[in-house]
Amino acid sequence: MSKAAKALTKIVLTVLVSSLITGSAFAAARTYVPKNAVAKKELETCRLKKASPIGKITECRYQRQSRGKDVFMTIEMPNANCMREFQCEREKN
């Protein structure tokens, strides 16, 4: 065999081996999830509906995106500002 043929054979073998090695890296991945795993909590947006100072506390009333029951928060400061919106836990039906 000539030098050119040997060099070509080395190149072909190198490309073949590298393609076999990298081809196995694209296999489907599996993630282990135990049977007693806690389900991820579903969230929804709650937007400020009304802020009312009552004595030394501020009561913030939020409306759910799904129009369910309102969410209440109290802040123990008379002049506190309520958040305009936050992610609250979705109601269970």
N, C-alpha and C positions, 0 to 999 in steps of 0.2 A: 504494500500500500504506500502511496505517496504521502508526503507531508500534508498536502492540501486535503486529501481524503481523510486522514487521521484527525485533522483539525475540524473538518465538517462533521465527522462522527461524534467528536467530543461536544460540539455545539448542539447537535440534535439530541444527544443523550441528556445534556444539562437542561435543555428546554423541556424535554419529556418528563424528567424527574421533578423539576420545579413545578410543572403544571399539575402533576399528581399530588404533590404535597400541598399546594395552595388550594386545590379543588376540594380537599376534605375540610378546609376551614369554613366553607359555606354550608355546612350541614345545619339542619334545624336544631335550634336550642330548646331545651326544656327547663322549666323552672319548678323546683319542688315547692309545693304548697301543702302544709299539713292539713289534715281533715278538720282539726279544731281551731283553725285560724280565724281570727276576728275579721268580719267583713269590713271593708272600707266604708267610712261614714259618707253619706251623700250630703253635699252642701248646696245651698242656694243663697242668692243675694237677698239681704234684708236692708231696706232703705229707711232712713229717718222719716217718721211721719209727724211726730210732735215731741218737743222738748219743753218740759215744764218744771220750773224751780218750785219746790215745796219746802218751805222752812230752810233748813240747812242742807238739803239734798236736792239733786237734780234728777228728775225722772225722764228717761229717754224711751220713746215708744217707736218701734220699728215695724214696718209692714213687710211681710214675706213676698217674694217674687211670685209664689204660687197662690197668693191671696188667702193663705190659711190664717191661723190664729196669730195675733200680733205678739211680738217679742218685747219684753220690758227689761230695761237695765236701769240701775240706780247708781248715781255717783254721789259720794258724800262730800260734795263741795257745792256751795250755793250758786256760783257763777261759772260752773264747768260747761264746756262745749261738748256736745254729743258728736260721735262720729257720724258722718253723712251716710255711710253704708259699710257693711261687713258681711263676711260669709258665715251664715248661721246653719245649724244642722237641719236637714229637711225633716218635716213631720212624718211620722209613721202613720200610714192609713190603715 
